[in-house]
Amino acid sequence: MESKRRLRIITNNPLVKACLPTDYWVDFEHITYRQVLVKTRDFVYAGYRLYTHPLSGSVKPNETPYKSVVISRSPSNMEPEEAMIISSSIETFDKFPPCKRELSESVLKDFQLIDYTLLCGAIGLDATAGLSDRFSQR
């Protein structure tokens, strides 16, 4: 994995924004999981490197509203294999029927934690450190 100075994290997860150290570039927006994938695709097509798989983890895309994907901070050359991965990920996402159930605040927080933990594992960051820093500031 690249140094944190070379990473950009595209996410819709507020826990990622709140808990990652400020020297990470967190590109946070209140958008859907699919919109995170489309935004990532646009960056990959523009030459940004894809550092984490867009469908990582065992939670199906229609089960969680949160997703974080790591790309390079700046573009170089478009990688056809990475463009295929992100395009296929969007196609896979679209195969799952949308979840029509209402998720409680507790369940949403659980899904945020799952996404945050997966992200931390991918970038080699201690997830508990970010969480303890966040909750010690309360």
TAFENBEL-V178729 format. One record per helix or strand. SS is the DSSP state (~ for helix, > for strand). FROM is the first residue (numbers start at 1). TO is the last residue. If there is no record, write none. Layout:
SS	FROM	TO
SS	FROM	TO
//
This chain:
~	4	6
>	7	11
~	14	19
>	25	28
~	33	45
>	50	50
>	68	72
~	80	95
~	105	123
~	127	136
//
